[in-house]
Every structure is written in structure tokens, then in C-alpha cells.
Amino acid sequence: MFIPRGIELPNLDQNKDWEFIPNEKHLKIGQAISAGDELGYVVENELFERHVIMAPPKTSGRLTELMV
């Protein structure tokens, strides 16, 4: 779902344990990653079934481990 500019929604609850589902189809150990690469997702609620987790801005390097 696209959220247009100007709409404010709360962030994910940082005190809750979220089940991270890695993007294993597209990520391999040793692969170069950079800002905006999709690392995986969490299931947020019925409205946002896939809350995508991306590499933060100004990030670059090689993937060394995928933790679930």
C-alpha cells in the first residue's frame, strides 16, 4: 500500500518482538548491499501484511549474516 506524502503513521512498536522474514530469494551471504536494499519484512497487521525492512540510508557493505 502506498502512503502519500504528508500522511503520518506511527512507527512499528519497538517494544514488541517482531518475526523478521528475510528476503532469502534475493540475498546471499557475501553479497554487496547498499541503502534501500530490501532485507526482509515483518507482518504488521491486516492492513500492512508486509512491512518491508530496508538497509538504512548511507549504508553499504557485504552481507555477513541473516538473523531471524
TADAKA-V897912 format. One record per pair of residues at least 24 apart in sequence whose ideal C-beta (glycine too) atoms are under 10 Angstrom apart, sorted by the first residue. I is the first residue (numbers start at 1). J is the second residue. Records with the same first field share a line. If there is no record, write none. Layout:
I=J  J
This chain:
1=47  48  49  50
3=48
9=47  48
11=51
12=42  44  48  51  53
13=44
16=42
18=42  43  44  51  53
19=43  68
20=53  66  67  68
21=50  53  68
22=53  63  66  67  68
23=52  53  54  66
24=66  68
27=63  66
28=63  66
29=62  63  64  65  66
30=62  63  64
31=62  63  64
32=60  61  62  63
33=59  60  61  62  63
34=58  59  60  61
35=59  60
37=63
39=63  66
40=66  68
